Amino acid sequence: MWRLFADWFWRMDRSLGGAAEPHRGQRFAAAHPLRLGLIMGPAFGALIGVILLISAMAGVARPLTSTTLLLSLGLSAFVGVFFAGLGYFERRRQRHYGHHHES
């Protein structure tokens, strides 16, 4: 069953242009998946922080509680792990097509 799903995935990926030469962002994601996660997690946390600060200045009742701050930290950690996983998946995908080589 899993092999059938994998074959279907690679056929769909190839038909959607996955076998083409990866662009600069895809090469970076495959070469540095942890760095991608370490960039995207804090960037998302900063975005949430700016939104919370703007809502505090706009007069929203209690935007900077410990719950919202912990939720924003948790979400930024999740986003960082998610993008690191995407980077590893992109590395695997590029290896499948022969584009990524370990140095």
Secondary structure by P-SEA (a helix, b strand, c coil): caaaaaaaaaaaaaaacccccccaaaaaaaacaaaaaaaaaaaaaaaaaaaaaaaaaacccccccaaaaaaaaaaaaaaaaaaaaaaaaaaaaaaaacccccc
